[in-house]
Amino acid sequence: MSTPVDDPLSRERSHLSASRSALRAMREDVEALDITDVTANWVNAEVLARQIEERIKALADLSDTPLFFGRLDYLHAPGAEQAEGADGERFYIGRRHVHDHDGDPMVIDWRAPVSQPFYRASKKDPMDVALRRRFGYTRGDITAYEDEHLSDPAEASRTSKLLQQEIERPRVGPMRDIVATIQPEQDEIVRSGLSGTVCVQGGPGTGKTAVGLHRVAYLLYAHRERLARTGTLVIGPNRSFLHYIEQVLPALGELAVQQATVDDLVAHVEIKGTDDATAAVVKGDARLARVLRRALYAHVTMPTEPVVVVRGSRRWRIPAYELEELVRELLDRDIRYGAAREALPQRIAHAVLVQMERSGEAPDDRVQDAVARNSAVKAAVKAVWPPVDPAKLVLRLLSDAEFLAVHAEGILDEDEQKAILWAKPARSVKSAKWSAADAVLIDEATDLIQRTHSLGHVVLDEAQDLSPMQYRAVGRRCTTGSATVLGDLAQGTTPWATRGWQEALTHLGKPEALVEELTAGFRVPTDVITYASRLLPHIAPGLTPVVSIRENPGHFEVRPVSGPKDVVEACRELLRHEGSTGLIAADARVPELAEALEQAGIPYLGPGEETTVDTRLTLVPASLAKGLEYDYVVLDEPRAVVDGEPDERTGLRRLYVALTRAVSGLIVTHAAGLPPQLASTTLR
């Protein structure tokens, strides 16, 4: 039997097909552009060609990704303040704007103002929306739709089944966007302005990472020209995490956002060594910034000899006391060390020009520049304000106990100084076994000498694990811009983990930032998050537990086992379900479990490797689980996860992270006893 022409689903499929054709035409129009006669030179041609190439990529039609996911039917034409919309007009909401050959919109970008009611309209505040329609897809084709008549008081409020299905949809491969499922409280954060910094405290499954990435996409839409000049950056905790999230922004048509770790930002030296926890905590303390500043400016000495500049037959003498006044003036201005050093020869040259003018000469700027380059002036500047290499400065602080003691006096006590001193001093910057914390110190010293380039917006994810000095390093990258800070205090697993967001934001240089808390859980099933939340009183007693809004409680089981073979069998059980499976274990137990999987003939991946239809199991060391998610998780030996950390609180936080990686189901396997914080009223 043929489908009636007026069938709603058929009409929506027709609109999808027409929209795909329109997008293809938009792409072909860009591909057909001839820039031969519109560029003045080869540089302009290269720039324009690159922009066209990026535009073509942004207009790509991803066959498995719905071009639109919703529809809005308005009751009335919006007022004069809203240019779009008319009586009875409808808008299809999607990942990017699509228009037909006449320029009329076929799909509205989800970031446009007219799309906002799709996320925020409700029965209490319908925002003039008569109908909100959500679409269900299977491999890019519309297979279902669901309507909400927001202006009809007779229709009862209900939970959207399509929305729930989209949230719970099995995930194979990298992280995907949540543009079809953004909730009102998330949308408020996503659409907050560019000028303000926002800090999002969010427990597992609250969507904080996705919110941060979608905020970048929104800001690029609303402030594209400004951010094209100043740049945007997403900072993640490690490469595995960045690989996992890297496809979210391109799926939204945004290709110009850079991604990096904090280690990437401060990569001034090669990392060859590690610090023990005590040394790392001291090196990460913000007090080290004061020590570095003292050590740097100790190189400035007051002049004791005059400067004599010879020009032709004349000699011009600047006495030592006048030179000292120039040096002290620059110190009082509190400008960067390098900038002050560059200004000093010009100040000396100006003093010489004043004497020339008093003697009846009429020197110009060229004379001042020539005097500033005079060998006597250069020698005086080098003696008074010598150049300093930031890595050599840090090298000396960590190698020379006397030098450190002088500049850390009243800031670090003797035990703290001993903790960061190298047992065996390095001979040079290249031979030194620098640690990650040392690189941050070098970055701080580098900024004291020369200002770090600032970006327009920075997203900092998993921020709770940063030290104060790392916050300062990130803050230097957005001094003239804004930031989105994302994290969960309960998931802080470093010895220097953030104790409170206000303190962290102060180190970042954004003390006025707005702190928002997300507590509605969309990802983690009810039974799983309830079980994991037993740890909260022990790891972060002030935080509000996440409340899952999932109707499906999910699969959850705590299973005693006798060895790795039983753990492998649990993995095999979960792999029978659609989607991805993660086997998370204490780092020390990973080799044993890897061998058991190989013996059982079960292929597996490492964190950051992309799952496929044939290989859906990832073996994850607990130390790398943060930020990742899987449809199903087997958590091996919780006690070993806790014992693998230097202290119990950090171990329990690591366990909390591992327990909350599952989207649909979790099996906790244990041969040893469970940690007492979990053991009470064990669920089966």
C-alpha positions in Angstrom: 0.0 0.0 0.0 1.4 3.4 -0.9 1.8 6.1 1.7 -0.8 8.9 1.5 0.7 12.2 0.1 -0.6 14.1 3.1 0.9 11.7 5.7 2.8 14.0 8.2 5.9 11.6 8.3 6.0 11.6 4.5 5.9 15.4 4.4 8.7 15.7 7.0 10.8 13.2 5.0 10.3 15.3 1.9 11.4 18.4 3.7 14.5 16.6 4.9 15.3 15.5 1.3 14.7 19.0 0.0 16.9 20.4 2.8 19.8 18.0 1.9 19.5 19.1 -1.7 19.6 22.8 -0.7 22.7 22.2 1.5 24.3 20.4 -1.4 23.6 23.4 -3.7 25.0 25.8 -1.1 28.2 23.7 -1.1 28.4 23.6 -4.9 28.0 27.3 -5.0 31.0 27.8 -2.8 33.0 25.2 -4.7 32.2 27.0 -8.0 33.6 30.4 -6.7 36.3 31.8 -9.0 38.7 34.1 -7.1 41.1 34.6 -9.9 40.2 38.3 -10.5 39.2 39.3 -7.0 42.6 39.0 -5.1 45.2 41.7 -5.2 48.2 39.4 -4.5 49.1 35.8 -3.8 48.8 36.4 0.0 45.2 37.5 -0.3 44.6 34.6 -2.7 45.9 32.1 -0.2 43.9 33.5 2.6 40.7 33.6 0.6 41.3 30.0 -0.7 41.7 28.8 2.8 38.5 30.5 3.9 36.6 28.9 1.0 38.1 25.5 1.8 36.9 25.9 5.5 33.5 27.0 4.3 33.2 23.9 2.1 34.1 21.7 5.0 31.5 23.4 7.2 28.8 22.7 4.7 29.5 19.0 4.6 26.4 16.8 4.9 27.0 14.0 7.4 24.7 11.2 6.2 24.2 9.6 9.6 23.7 13.0 11.4 20.1 14.5 11.3 20.1 17.8 9.4 17.3 19.0 11.7 15.9 17.5 14.9 13.0 19.7 15.7 10.2 22.0 14.5 8.6 25.0 16.0 5.1 26.3 14.9 4.4 29.8 16.2 1.0 31.1 17.2 1.5 34.7 16.1 3.9 36.8 14.2 6.7 38.0 16.6 6.8 41.7 17.5 9.0 44.3 15.9 11.9 43.3 18.0 11.9 39.9 16.3 12.6 40.1 12.6 11.9 36.4 11.9 8.6 34.6 12.1 5.1 35.3 10.9 1.6 34.2 11.8 1.5 30.4 11.5 5.1 30.2 10.3 7.2 27.2 11.2 10.9 26.7 11.6 12.9 23.5 11.4 15.7 23.6 14.0 19.0 22.0 13.1 22.8 22.0 13.5 23.4 24.6 10.8 21.5 27.1 8.6 20.2 25.9 5.3 18.5 28.1 2.7 17.0 27.5 -0.7 17.9 29.1 -4.0 15.8 32.2 -3.1 17.5 32.6 0.3 14.5 31.5 2.3 15.5 29.4 5.4 14.8 25.6 5.2 16.6 24.8 8.5 17.4 27.4 11.2 20.6 27.1 13.1 20.0 26.0 16.7 21.9 29.0 17.9 19.7 31.6 16.3 17.4 33.6 18.6 14.3 32.2 16.9 15.4 28.6 17.9 15.7 29.4 21.6 12.0 28.4 22.4 12.8 24.9 21.2 14.9 24.5 24.4 13.1 26.8 26.8 9.4 26.9 26.0 7.2 25.0 28.5 3.5 24.7 29.5 4.0 27.5 32.0 5.8 29.7 29.5 5.0 28.6 25.9 6.9 31.6 24.4 4.2 31.9 21.7 4.9 28.4 20.5 1.8 26.4 19.4 3.6 23.2 18.7 7.1 21.7 19.3 7.9 18.7 17.3 10.8 16.3 17.9 12.0 13.9 15.3 13.3 10.4 15.7 16.0 9.1 13.4 17.6 5.8 12.3 20.9 6.2 10.5 20.0 9.7 9.3 16.4 9.0 8.1 13.3 10.2 9.9 11.4 7.3 11.4 9.2 9.0 14.0 8.0 12.3 15.4 6.5 13.5 18.6 4.4 16.6 19.2 3.9 18.9 22.2 1.0 21.3 22.0 2.4 23.9 24.4 -0.6 26.3 24.1 -3.2 23.6 24.6 -4.2 23.6 28.3 -6.1 20.3 27.8 -2.9 18.4 26.9 -1.1 17.1 29.9 2.6 17.6 30.4 4.6 14.4 29.7 8.2 13.3 29.3 9.3 13.1 25.7 10.0 9.5 24.8 12.1 10.6 21.8 14.1 12.9 24.0 14.8 10.0 26.4 15.7 7.7 23.5 18.2 10.3 22.2 19.8 10.6 25.6 20.0 6.8 26.0 21.0 6.0 22.4 23.9 3.6 22.3 27.2 5.3 21.6 30.0 3.8 19.5 32.9 6.1 18.6 33.7 9.6 19.9 31.5 11.9 21.9 28.6 13.3 20.0 26.8 16.6 20.3 23.7 17.1 22.5 22.2 19.8 20.4 18.9 17.9 20.2 18.6 17.3 23.9 19.8 20.6 25.5 17.7 21.3 28.6 16.6 24.8 29.8 19.2 25.1 32.6 21.9 24.0 30.1 20.7 26.4 27.4 21.0 29.3 29.8 24.7 28.5 30.2 25.2 27.8 26.5 23.8 31.2 25.5 25.4 33.3 28.2 27.4 36.3 26.9 31.0 36.4 25.7 32.1 39.1 28.1 31.5 37.0 31.2 33.3 33.9 32.6 31.1 31.0 33.6 32.1 28.2 36.0 30.0 25.1 35.8 30.0 22.6 38.7 28.4 19.5 37.5 28.3 15.9 38.8 28.7 12.9 36.5 26.2 12.8 33.6 25.0 16.4 34.0 26.4 17.3 30.5 28.9 19.9 31.6 31.4 19.0 29.0 28.8 19.1 26.2 27.5 22.4 27.6 31.0 23.9 27.4 31.5 22.7 23.8 28.1 24.0 22.8 28.8 27.3 24.4 31.9 27.7 22.2 29.7 26.9 19.1 27.1 29.4 20.2 29.7 32.1 20.9 31.3 31.5 17.5 27.9 32.0 15.9 27.0 35.2 17.9 30.5 36.8 17.8 32.1 35.2 14.8 34.2 38.2 13.6 35.6 39.0 17.0 36.5 35.4 17.8 38.0 34.9 14.4 40.5 37.6 15.3 41.2 36.6 18.9 40.8 32.8 18.7 39.2 30.1 20.8 40.8 27.1 22.7 39.5 24.0 24.4 41.7 22.6 27.1 41.3 19.0 28.3 43.1 16.8 30.8 44.8 14.5 28.4 45.0 13.4 24.8 42.6 10.5 25.2 39.9 13.0 26.4 40.6 15.4 23.6 40.4 12.7 21.0 37.0 11.6 22.5 35.5 15.1 22.2 37.2 16.3 19.0 34.2 15.6 16.6 31.6 17.5 18.6 32.4 21.0 17.2 33.0 19.9 13.6 29.6 18.2 13.7 28.2 21.6 14.5 30.1 23.2 11.6 32.8 24.8 13.7 36.3 23.9 12.5 38.5 26.7 13.8 38.7 25.8 17.5 42.0 24.6 18.8 42.4 21.8 21.4 45.2 21.3 23.8 46.2 20.1 27.3 47.8 22.3 29.9 51.0 20.5 29.3 50.8 21.5 25.6 50.4 25.1 26.6 53.6 25.2 28.7 55.7 23.0 26.5 58.9 25.1 26.8 61.1 22.2 27.7 61.0 18.4 27.2 59.5 16.6 30.2 61.8 13.8 31.3 61.1 13.5 35.0 58.4 13.3 37.6 57.8 14.8 41.1 56.7 13.1 44.2 53.4 14.4 45.6 55.0 16.7 48.1 57.2 18.4 45.6 54.4 18.7 43.1 52.1 20.3 45.6 54.7 22.9 46.5 55.6 23.6 42.9 51.9 24.0 42.1 51.3 26.5 44.9 50.6 30.1 43.8 53.3 31.3 46.2 55.9 30.1 43.7 54.8 33.0 41.5 56.1 35.4 44.1 59.4 33.5 44.5 59.9 33.6 40.7 59.2 37.3 40.6 61.7 38.0 43.4 64.4 35.9 41.7 63.8 37.5 38.3 63.9 41.2 39.5 66.9 40.4 41.7 68.9 40.6 38.4 68.2 44.4 38.2 71.0 46.3 39.9 71.3 50.1 40.5 73.9 51.8 38.3 77.2 53.0 40.0 78.8 54.5 36.9 77.7 57.2 34.5 76.9 56.5 30.8 79.0 58.5 28.4 77.7 58.7 24.8 80.1 59.9 22.1 78.6 61.5 19.0 81.0 63.1 16.6 83.2 65.5 18.6 80.7 65.8 21.5 80.4 63.6 24.7 77.2 63.4 26.5 77.3 62.2 30.1 74.3 60.8 32.1 75.3 60.6 35.8 74.7 57.4 37.8 72.0 59.0 40.0 70.0 60.0 37.0 70.3 56.5 35.6 69.0 55.1 38.9 66.0 57.4 38.7 65.2 55.9 35.3 65.6 52.4 36.6 63.4 53.0 39.7 60.7 54.6 37.6 60.5 51.5 35.4 60.4 49.2 38.5 57.6 51.3 40.0 55.5 51.1 36.8 55.4 47.3 37.4 55.6 46.4 33.7 57.0 43.1 32.5 60.7 42.6 32.8 61.4 42.3 29.1 59.3 45.4 28.2 61.1 47.4 30.9 64.4 46.3 29.6 63.4 47.3 26.0 62.3 50.7 27.3 65.4 51.5 29.3 67.7 52.4 26.4 65.1 54.7 25.0 64.8 56.4 28.4 68.6 56.9 28.5 68.6 58.1 24.9 65.8 60.6 25.8 67.9 62.0 28.6 70.8 62.5 26.2 68.5 64.3 23.8 67.4 66.6 26.5 71.0 67.6 27.0 71.5 68.1 23.3 68.5 70.4 23.1 69.8 72.4 26.1 73.0 72.9 24.2 71.2 74.3 21.1 70.9 71.2 18.9 67.7 70.0 17.4 67.8 66.2 17.4 64.8 64.1 16.0 63.6 60.6 16.6 66.2 59.1 14.4 68.9 60.6 16.6 67.2 59.1 19.7 67.1 55.7 18.1 70.7 55.9 17.2 71.7 56.9 20.7 69.6 54.0 22.1 71.7 51.6 19.9 75.0 53.2 21.1 77.4 50.6 22.5 77.8 52.6 25.7 74.1 52.6 26.3 73.8 48.9 25.4 76.6 48.0 27.8 74.9 50.0 30.6 71.5 48.3 30.0 73.2 44.9 30.0 74.9 45.6 33.3 71.8 47.2 35.0 69.0 45.2 33.5 70.5 42.0 32.0 68.5 39.6 29.8 67.2 36.5 31.7 66.3 33.2 30.2 63.2 31.8 32.0 64.3 28.2 31.9 67.7 29.1 33.3 66.1 31.1 36.1 63.9 28.1 37.1 66.9 25.8 36.8 68.9 27.9 39.2 66.1 28.1 41.7 65.7 24.3 41.7 69.4 23.6 41.8 70.9 26.3 44.0 69.8 26.0 47.6 71.3 29.4 48.6 69.7 31.2 45.6 66.3 29.6 46.5 66.6 30.4 50.2 67.2 34.1 49.5 64.2 34.5 47.2 61.8 32.1 49.0 62.5 33.7 52.4 59.2 34.4 54.2 57.3 32.6 51.5 58.4 28.9 51.7 59.6 27.3 54.9 62.7 25.1 55.0 60.9 21.8 54.4 59.1 23.2 51.4 62.4 24.5 49.9 64.0 21.1 50.5 61.0 19.4 48.8 61.5 21.2 45.5 65.3 21.3 45.4 66.8 18.7 43.0 68.9 16.1 44.8 71.3 16.1 41.8 71.5 19.6 40.2 71.4 19.6 36.4 74.2 21.1 34.4 72.1 22.7 31.7 68.5 23.3 30.6 68.8 20.5 28.0 70.1 17.9 30.4 67.7 18.7 33.2 65.0 16.1 34.0 62.1 18.6 33.9 58.8 17.6 35.4 55.3 18.8 34.3 55.2 21.2 37.3 58.6 22.6 36.4 57.3 23.5 32.9 54.5 25.5 34.5 57.1 27.4 36.5 59.0 28.2 33.3 55.7 29.4 31.7 55.2 31.7 34.7 58.7 33.1 34.4 58.3 33.5 30.6 55.2 35.6 31.2 57.0 37.7 33.8 59.5 38.6 31.1 57.1 38.8 28.0 53.3 39.0 28.0 51.6 35.8 26.9 49.2 36.0 23.9 45.6 36.2 25.1 42.7 34.5 23.3 39.0 35.6 23.0 37.6 32.5 24.8 39.0 29.5 26.5 37.1 26.4 27.7 38.8 24.6 30.5 37.4 21.1 31.2 38.1 18.8 34.2 39.4 21.9 35.9 39.1 20.5 39.4 42.5 18.7 38.9 44.5 21.8 38.2 47.0 23.3 40.6 46.9 27.1 41.4 50.0 27.6 39.1 48.2 25.7 36.3 45.2 27.9 36.7 47.5 30.9 36.4 48.9 29.4 33.2 45.5 29.0 31.7 44.4 32.5 32.9 47.3 34.0 31.0 45.7 32.7 27.8 42.5 34.7 28.4 43.5 37.8 30.2 41.6 40.0 27.7 39.0 37.3 26.9 36.6 35.1 28.8 36.5 31.5 29.9 34.1 28.6 30.5 35.4 26.5 33.4 34.0 23.0 33.8 34.5 20.5 36.6 33.3 18.5 39.5 35.0 19.0 42.9 34.1 15.4 43.8 36.2 14.1 40.9 39.4 15.9 41.9 42.1 13.2 42.0 45.3 15.1 42.2 47.1 15.9 45.5 46.6 19.6 44.7 42.9 19.2 43.6 40.7 22.3 43.7 39.1 22.8 47.2 36.6 25.5 46.0 35.7 27.2 42.8 36.1 30.8 44.2 39.7 30.1 45.1 40.3 28.5 41.7 38.7 31.4 39.8 40.9 33.9 41.7 44.0 32.0 40.5 42.6 32.0 37.0 42.3 35.8 37.2 38.5 35.7 36.9 37.2 36.1 40.5 34.0 37.7 39.3 33.0 34.7 37.3 29.4 33.3 37.7 29.3 29.8 39.3 26.5 27.6 38.0 25.6 24.1 39.4 24.1 21.3 37.3 22.5 18.6 39.4 20.1 16.9 36.9 21.7 13.7 35.6 21.0 12.8 31.9 23.6 10.2 31.3 24.1 8.0 34.4 21.2 5.6 35.3 19.4 6.1 38.6 20.6 2.9 40.3 24.2 3.6 39.3 24.4 7.3 40.4 22.6 6.4 43.6 25.2 3.8 44.4 28.1 6.0 43.5 26.7 8.9 45.6 27.3 6.9 48.7 30.9 8.2 48.4 30.0 11.9 48.3 29.9 12.4 52.1 33.5 11.1 52.2 34.9 13.0 49.2 32.9 16.2 48.9 30.4 16.6 51.7 29.2 20.0 50.6 28.0 19.0 47.1 24.5 18.3 46.0 24.1 14.7 44.8 23.2 14.3 41.1 19.5 13.2 40.6 19.0 11.1 37.5 16.0 12.1 35.4 16.2 8.9 33.4 13.0 6.8 33.5 15.1 3.7 32.8 16.9 2.7 36.0 19.5 0.9 34.0 21.2 -2.4 34.6 23.2 -2.5 37.8 24.9 -5.4 39.7 27.6 -5.9 42.3 29.1 -9.3 41.6 31.6 -11.3 43.7 34.1 -13.1 41.4 37.0 -15.5 41.8 39.4 -14.1 39.3 40.0 -12.4 35.9 38.1 -15.1 34.0 34.9 -14.1 35.7 35.6 -10.4 34.9 36.1 -11.3 31.2 32.8 -13.2 31.3 31.0 -10.1 32.6 32.5 -8.2 29.7 31.2 -10.8 27.3 27.7 -10.5 28.8 27.6 -6.8 28.3 29.0 -7.0 24.8 25.8 -8.8 23.8 24.0 -5.5 24.2 24.2 -2.8 21.5 26.8 0.0 22.1 30.2 0.4 23.7 31.6 -1.4 26.8 34.4 -0.2 29.0 36.4 -2.4 31.4 37.8 0.0 34.0 40.4 -1.2 36.5 43.1 0.0 38.8 46.2 0.8 36.6 48.2 -2.0 38.2 45.6 -4.6 37.3 45.4 -3.6 33.6 48.2 -6.0 32.3 46.6 -9.0 34.0 43.2 -8.2 32.6 44.6 -7.5 29.1 46.2 -11.0 29.1 42.8 -12.5 30.2 41.0 -10.8 27.4 43.6 -11.9 24.8 43.3 -15.5 26.0 39.5 -15.3 25.7 39.8 -14.0 22.2 38.0 -10.7 22.9 39.5 -7.8 21.0 39.8 -4.5 22.9 41.0 -0.9 22.5 42.9 1.5 24.7 41.4 4.8 25.9 41.2 7.4 23.1 41.0 4.8 20.4 37.8 4.9 18.4 35.4 2.0 18.9 34.0 0.2 15.9 31.1 -2.1 15.2 33.5 -5.1 15.5 35.6 -3.8 18.4 33.4 -2.3 21.1 35.4 -3.0 24.3 37.8 -0.6 25.7 40.3 -1.5 28.5 40.6 1.7 30.6 43.1 2.3 33.4 41.2 4.1 36.2 43.7 7.0 36.0 42.4 7.7 32.4 38.7 7.2 32.9 37.8 10.7 33.7 35.6 12.4 31.1 35.0 9.2 29.1 31.7 7.3 28.9 30.5 4.0 27.7 27.1 2.4 27.3 28.1 -0.4 29.7 30.9 -0.7 32.2 32.5 -3.5 34.1 34.4 -2.0 37.1 37.0 -4.4 38.3 38.0 -4.5 42.0 37.0 -1.2 43.6 39.3 -1.7 46.5 42.3 -1.9 44.2 41.2 1.4 42.6 41.2 3.1 46.0 44.5 1.5 47.1 46.2 2.6 43.9 46.1 6.3 45.0 48.5 7.9 47.6 45.6 8.6 50.1 42.1 7.3 50.8 40.2 10.4 49.8 41.9 10.6 46.4 41.3 6.9 46.0 37.6 7.2 46.8 37.4 10.1 44.3 39.0 8.0 41.6 36.5 5.3 42.4 33.6 7.8 42.2 34.9 8.7 38.7 35.1 5.0 37.6 31.6 4.2 39.0 30.0 6.9 36.9 31.2 6.2 33.4 28.2 4.0 32.4 25.2 5.2 30.4 23.1 2.1 30.4 24.5 -0.5 32.8 27.3 -1.2 35.3 28.6 -4.5 36.8 31.0 -4.1 39.7 33.1 -7.2 40.1 35.2 -7.9 43.2 37.2 -10.7 44.7 38.4 -8.7 47.6 36.1 -6.9 50.0 34.4 -3.6 48.9 35.5 -0.3 50.4 33.5 0.2 53.6 32.0 3.4 52.2 30.3 1.2 49.5 29.9 -2.1 51.4 26.8 -1.1 53.5 23.5 -2.3 52.0 25.2 -3.6 48.9 22.8 -3.7 46.0 22.2 -6.8 43.9 
